[in-house]
């Protein structure tokens, strides 16, 4: 599945526009016809947003056009904070039927692939992401840094550096011949025991990771592993949690199976990714611990339809069938129980830029449209401990704004067609 890449002139223009050095220091304004206040959970009409540099400094009712700076007329649109996807894989290729796909590109090629995915994600209105693992260690760190330096356009990235996984586990490249040697940089996060986990976690954080990603159970997409099977012990997971805490950050856990979810929660992870086979006890424990659920409930339909049409392994399709409906039912129960649910899609399994397609699923399985949007703004920002910077349109936050035609409260599917995107006070899509 190939996605179009714009011409060179457009790319150069967008890179320059996204550079912090190019952001206007004088005031600029946006006239919003409707504004979704994600902090208060309300919709305001006819608002004026004042931006200075890369931050919002005021939001007030529209009276008349200011004269001390340019005014963007978004009065025909609904304006929201830039969206946040907490479960992406920007650096690697989009999922294919070939289990050896990660071995088919050089590091240099991978950098260009990641840059294209980052741009597609930004153009879809996702101005921040958490990238939760890459096959080649620290490729995500390099992409994050390139975006921050204005070298390529893309969202603000928080990155894991590599997967922390058991040998042959869900974060390994599996299913290939026994005598094929996987490059060491693609096994940087493989751990044998708790002491090894401490060392590996420390190395990833020193190498530039913002948080840690643990593969606590088997995976749907990793051949030879089972989603319900526990792969890391509670001691191993706790070792990573402790190492992250020493450095002022946190660990999250890929966990499909019910027991794996509870083991990871007891060990202190901040969020559970997928949570496909969560049971009532796990939901209660998650609520008690104050942990977040990041469940990719759109993904199952894509894997089933696209995977069948393109010859994905029968094992993958079987595991997807066994987890999809269970995950959605667990999601519904978690919503009802009041668990904190943050937005994450597993983008990279499906094409980057399709991230907003999950929003209608979240409404279908128990959320209001406002709750679904908050999951991708204020709730996601809180999980990353970045509530002061992203996830809302109010003084002090980055001027990361998007605009859509129509009313997402009435039809949330329109979020898949974002018309305008601003990042840090600079319009990158108009």
Order of alpha helices (4+ residues) and beta strands (2+ residues): alpha-beta-beta-beta-beta-beta-alpha-beta-alpha-beta-beta-beta-alpha-beta-alpha-beta-alpha-beta-alpha-beta-alpha-alpha-beta-alpha-alpha-alpha-beta-beta-beta
